[in-house]
């Protein structure tokens, strides 16, 4: 399987994607597993507390381990499959077809990003205590960066502080949208360690065990009326004189922003390919509904209506374009590094998020009243994925930064 994509901003770059037969086989196995083992569980997922599903999901995870498909994007030396970013992107697309996919195969955010941080910047002791059990699936983690009163689109603006006291850091601050904090064993926390330092050198990343005194999970934030539980939740946390040893510092002090940027580049590929999996699922549901829904005594279906045909054609084209753009970005990161793929990373963030929203919205509209219920997965996607245009940098921020970089090349001509 070969994908071709050409980008032409200042100069033409042609890229060859060559996908091995091994990856094609893996993606096929995953698609079959999602269809047979996970999609049938979605009715329970939509109507029950997530914790009630944990026993059966753990059984599914045992099957995944036996299939040797566990932790596809994690390093081999840690117990993962060690797939490249491009290869994992294709896997992530297949898993994204169900909300349960990434969790069951253990490559879910924020754990995926935290594994990358610990692998690259953790000490030997930190890896033994946090990284190894995290990859095995024995524990979960969360990432505490976004703050209530600070703009999430500007990660250098933080109010949470970590002040040295003896051999410890004492952390005070207010975080929210800390995904999966409910039930997490530890948080990787962004906090200001040098308030007088340079703009991009004020903050550090610190490991905070969730059972530390002063780590207070206030609530799971209701998202469009649904607060969720355990992994499927977004926590609000107050750090109140939360004391942790300075050995819990990740990397060097003041390098929190740099580490975060290293995490976010590949993380956006993960997100975008998952969103493309959602697009694919919504597109399949839309086409099936259009083909089967009878709307007249003569037996005509929704698919005979030109408006529906336009939606299907537009969705197919937009999905393919977004997919190729994302795969191109993954290839660039694998081969040239995230810093040289900045433009592509910005592009996919807003292109894929908006493509997903349009396709899910069209699919829901085609389903009519049924689409508003939890009898299909569409209403869940509509509720929870609207945030895709906000988190990891709002669309408008990515567009502005991309445009500035493009315009700068013209000033240099």
N, C-alpha and C positions, 0 to 999 in steps of 0.2 A: 504494500500500500504506500503510495507516494503522494504527498501534497505539495503543490506549488503555490507560491505567493510572491508577489512583487510589491515593494513599497517604493514610492517615488516622492520624496519631499525635496531634498537638495540634489541627491544623486540616486541612481537606480541600484537597488540591491536585490538580487535574485537568490532565493534560498530553497534548497532541496530538503524536504523532510523524508527520511527513509525509516519506515516503521518495520521492525523485525517481525517475523512470523511468530516468535515467542510472545510478543506483546499482543498481537492479534488474537492468539489463543487465550491469553490471560483475560483480555477484554471480553471475549466471547463467553468464557466461564463465569465472569462476574455478571454479565447481562443475564445469563440463565439463572444464576443464583438470586439476583434481585427479583426477577420475574416469579420464581417458584417459592422462594423462602421469605422475602421481605414485603413485597407488595401485598400479599394476603394478610399481613399483620397490620396494615395501615388502618383498617377499621378500628382495631383496638387502640392503636396509637392515637387516633383522633378523638376517642371517647373516654379513655382511661388516664389516670395519673401515670406518668412515664415510669415511675418506680414499680408499678405493677407489672410492667413488661420486662423488667431487668432479668428475671430468671430465664425466660425464654430467649431473650437476646444473648445472654451468656452462653446458652446452648448453641445458638447460631454462630457465635464467635469461636466456639470449639471446632465447629465444622470448618470455618474459614482457616483456622490454624492447621487442621489436617490437610486442607487443600494447598497449604503453603502459600497462601495469599495474604497473610497477616502483615499489617503495617507496611504497605507497598512503597511509601516514600521515605521510610526511615532507613538509616544506614545499615548495611549487612552486619557490621561488627556490633551493632546494638540489638540485633534480632529482627530487623526489617528486611524488605526485599531489595532495597537499594536502587529503586528505579530512578532514572533521570527525571528532570522536571517535565520534559515533553512526554515521556512515557507515563508518568503519573497523571499528567493532564488528561490523557485518554482514559485512564482508569477512573479518575475523578468524575469525568463526564458520565461514565456508565453508572457509577455509584450515586451520582446526583439525581438520578431518576426517582429515587425514593429518599425521604428524609432520614430513613434509618441506615442508608447505605454506608456512609462514611463512619458512623459510630460502630457498626458491626464489623467493618474491616479495619478499624482502629487507625484511621488517618484523619480524624475530625479536628476542626479548629475548636478551641485554641491550642489543644495539645500538640498538633502538628508543628505549629510555629514555635512552641516552647521546647519541643525536642530539638529543633534546629538551633535554637539559642544555646541550650545546654550542651549540645554536641560540639558547637564551635567555640563557646566561651566558658563552659563550666570547668571547674577544677576536678581532679580525680575524685575527691571526696563528694563533690556535688553530683557527679555522674553516678557514683555508686548509690547515693542516697535517693536521688530524684530521677535521673535519666533512665537508668536500667529498669526500675520497676514501672516507669511510665510507658516505656516501649512495650513491655510485657503485658500491659493492660491491668496491672495490679493496683494502680492508683490513677487518679485524674488530676488535672491542673486547671488553672485559669490565668488570665492575663489582665492585670489591673492597671489601665492607663487612662481611659476616658474619665473626665471629671464633670461634676454637675454644673459648676459655674464657669468653666473654661471652655473655649471653642475646641471641639474635637478635631476640627480641620487644621488646627495649628498645634502640633504635639510639643512644641517647645514652650507652650504656655501651660504650666502646671503649678498648682498650689500645694500639693502634697509634698511634705518635707521629710527628709531623713537626716537627723542630727546625730553626730557622734557623741557617745557618752561612754567613756572607758573603752571596752572592747566591743561595744554594741552600737547599733543604729537605733534611734527612737523615731518611729514613723508616726506622723499625724497627717490626716487628710481625708477627703471624701471622694470616693470613686463610684461610678455607676456604669451600667451596661458591661459589667464584668461577666462575660458569657461563661456559663457552667460553673459559677462559683459555688452553687448549691451542691454539696457532695464532693467538692474538690479537696484534695489533700494539701495543696499548696498553691500560692499565687506568685507569679513573677510580677513585681510591682515597680512601676516607674515613679521615682520620687526625686525631688530636687536635693542634691547633696552639696552644691556649691552655688548659692543664690547670687554671688557676685562674679561668677565665672562667665565665660563667653556664651553667647546665645545658644550654641549647639553643644555646650559642654557643662551645662548646669545640672543635668539629671543623670541618674544612674538606675540600673536594674538590680533589684534585690529580691532574693527568694524569701517568701514569708509563709511558713507553715500555717495552715488554716486553723490549727488548734492553739495558736499563739494568743496569749492574753492581749486584748486590745484590737484583735482582728474581729470586727463585728459585721456579720452578714445581716443587714437590716431587713431586707425583703427581696423577693424576686419581683422584678418590675413587670407589671402587666403590659403586654404588647397587643394592642388592639383588643383588649379585654381578656387576654389569656396570659396568666403569669407563669405557667409551666412549672416544672420541677426537675430536680437533679440535673442531668446534662442539658436538657432542653429548657434552659432558663437564662435570664440575664440578671445578675445580682447587683444590688446597691450595697456598698461596703463603706464603713467608717473605720479608719485607723485612729485609734485613741491611745496615745502613748504606747504604741505597739513596739516592743523591744525584741530585736533579733541580733545575733552576733554578726560582726562585720565580715566574717568569713562567708556569709551568705551573699556577698556582693558578686554579681555576675560580670565577668570581664573587668575592665578597669573603671575606676570611679570617673564619672563625667562622660562616659561613653554610651549612656543609655539611648540617646537619640540615634547615634550611628548604628547601634545594634538593632534598634527598632526598624530603621530603614532597610537594613539587610534582611530583616524578617518579613517586611511588608511586600517587597518585590515578588519573591516566590509565592508568598501568601495570596497575592492577587491572582496569580495563575490558578491556584487551588480554588479560590472563590469563583473565578470566571468559568472554569471548566465544570464546576458543580452547577453553576447557573445554566450552563448550556445543557447539562443533563436534565434540569428542570424544564428548559425550553423544549427539549426533545419529548419529554413525557407529556407536557401540555399540548404540544403539536399532535402527538399520536392520539390523545383523547379528543382533541378538536376534530381531527379528520374522521375518527370513528363515529363520533356523534353526528357529524354532518352527513355521513354516509347512511346512518341507520335511522335518524330521527325523521319520521313521517310527518308531514305538515299539511297534507291535503287528502281528500277522499280518493283522489286518483292515484295516491301512492307516492307523490313527489316528496323528496327529502330536502332537508336544509341545504345539502350540497348542490342542489340545482339552482340555488339563488346566487346571482352574480356577486353580491356583497360578500357572501361566505367564500366564494371562489377567490375573490380578491384577497381576503384575509389569509387564506391558505397559501396562495402564491407568494404574497409578500412575506409571510412568516417563513416559508421555506428558503427564500432568498436571503432574508436577514439572518436567519440561523446559520446558514452556510458561511456567509461573510464574517459573522462574529466568530465562528469557530476557527476559520482560517487565520484570522487576525490574532486570536489567542494562541494557537499553535505556533505561529510565527514568533510571538513574544517569548513563549517557552523555549523555543529553539535558540533565540538570541541570548537569553539568560544562561542557558546551558553552555553555549559556545563562547560568549563574549562577556558575560557578567551582567548583573542587574543594572549597574550604573550606566552602561552603554545601551541599555534597553529602556531607558526612562520614558522616551516618547511612546513606545509601544505599550508600556505598562499603563501610562496615563490613558491612552486610547481605549484599551480593552476595558478599563474600569468603568467608563461611562457608556461605551458602546454596548457591551454585553449586559450591563445592568438594565439599560433601557430596552434592549431587545427582549430580555426576559420579561420585563413588565408588560410590554406590548403583546407578546405571545400569550402569556398567562391571562391577560385581560380579554383578549379575543376568544380564547378557549372557554373562559368563564361565560362570556356573552353567548357563545354558541350553545352552551348548556342551559341557558335561561335560568329559571328558578332553581333547577337542580345544582347549578354551579355555585349558588350561594350557600348550599348546605355542606355538611361534612360527609355526605354520601360519596363524594369524590375527593381527591386530594387537592383540587384546584383552589378551593377557598383557603386552605392552609397555606398554599404557596402565595396566594394573593396577600394574606395577612402578614406573613413573616418575611417575605422577600421584598416588600416595598422598601425596607430599610437598606437594600443593596445600593441604592442611589445616595445613601448618607454615610454609612460606615466605611472605614478605610479611606477616608477623604471624600467629601461630598463631590458630586459630579462637577459642580461649578468650579471647585478648586482645581481639579485635574484639567478641565478645559482651559482655565486661565493660565496655569503653569505651562501647559503644552503650547498654547498660542504664543506665550512670551518667548519660549525657546525657539519656536519656528521663526518668529519675527526677528529674533536676534541674528539668525543666520543671514537674513537679507541685509541687515545693517552692516554685516561684515563683508558683504560682496563688494 
